Amino acid sequence: MNETLPLGWETRNAPDGRPYFIHVESQTTTWEDPRMKGLPPTGLPPSPNSGHSPLTGAVEGEAGYPTPPAAKKEGFFSRFTHMSDGMKMAGGVAGGVAVGGAVAYAYHKYSEHEEREEEQAERLEFLEEENKRQQEEIEHQQEENERREEELQQAKMEAMEEENRRQQEEIDRQEEEIRNLRLAEEEEREKSDSSSSESEEEEEEEDEERANELAERQERLTEEQQEKDDEQHALDEAQRELDECDDDDEDREERQNELDAQQRFLDEKQRDLDARQRELDADCED
């Protein structure tokens, strides 16, 4: 740059060849060209005895010689605002305009860089929030599935208990009928005349044998019904364990088919027991 330095300023070259500027009065140094600022330094001009002018012959490194400002790490702007080693600043107004344009371009790029960083930070925050929301939704769904599974198991247990209660009531009713039948037979025997004919005694014996036969049949039916109920209970327990296990689909399907086959067998057995019970009830009424 051909413009004269403002009053009170000197220039030197640093060891790396870059020019730096000395404010004579304050003996401070800077890399910034005071001619680019467009403002003269404040205060009076330096006295002739202060500092070293370019003509005093001061040697770099001697006492009183202002050293260059400390080198600083290049930032985003500094890459655009100083020139490479071995180059000198272009002079004139054209040089100032070029430097100003470079600074403006650098500021524009820096602004874009800052905007991109802000957008990336906002995007990261959004993704973290979305991930947190999805995780909470998964945990909520897992809790809901566990609650539904517990409700289903509770409903199955209540249904099984109700069925057992109904079957026990039916067994108690049948046993009560048998006891009443025997009491009636005993009453009839007590009312019979000791002088009844032999045929009447034989008839009573037949009735007694008939009653005993019916009682034995009822007892066998009761035992078979209890055996079937135990098998049904074991099957229900196996079904519950299968519902809770984590086997692969193929093994699970095979086990489910086995349980379904056992259930069909027990259903058929229950129908047979019900038919035999109805037949026994009809015989008891006769």
C-alpha positions, 0 to 999 in steps of 0.5 A: 500500500502506497499510502503514508502511515498515520502519524505516530506509527512505524512498520517492521518485518517480523522474522517470518517476513510479515509486516507488523506495526508499532505505535511509537508512543505506547510502544505497542505492536499489532498486525493490523495496518492502521491505514486500513482503519482510516483513523489516526492514533489518539494523543500527541505525536511521539517525541523524537526521543521515544521509540525508534524511527525507521531512520535511527538504525535500530537493530532488531533484538536490541533493547528498546526495539519493540518485538512483533506481536505474539503469533496466534492460532489462525481462526476462520477469519485470519485465513482470509485476512493475512497474506502468505509468506513472501508476499507484500500487501498490494497498494492503493485503493484497489488493494483496500477494496479487495481486502474489504471484499475478502473480509466480507466474503469470509464473514458470510462464510462464517455466518453460514458455518454458524447457521449449519452448526445451529441447525445440526445442534437443533437436529441432534436435540430433536433426534434425542427427544424423538428417541426418548419419546419412542423409548417411553412408548415401548416401555408403556406398551410392554407394561400394557402387554404384561397387564393384559397377560395377567388379566388373561391368566386371572380370568382363566383361573377364575373360570377353572375354579368356577367349573370345579365348583359346579362339578363338585356341586353336581357330585354332592347332589348325586350323592345326596340322591343316593343317600335318600334312595337308601333311606327310602329303601330302609324305611320300606323295609321297616314297614314291611311285615315280618310275616310277608311272603318269601316272594316279598323278601326276595323282592326286597333283596332284589331292590337292595341289590339294585340299590347297591348296584346303582351306588357302585355305578355312581361311585365308579362314575364319581371316581372317573369324573374326579380322574378326568378333572385332574387330567383337565387341571394338568392340561390347563396348567400345561397350556398356561406354561406354553402361553408364557414360554418363549420357544420358537414358533415351530416348537410352540405350534407342535406343542399346541397341537398336542395340547389341542388333541388332549383337550379333544380327548378330555371333551369326548370323555366328559360327554361319555361321563355325562351320558352315563350319569343321565342313564344312572339317574334314569335308573334311580328314578325307576 
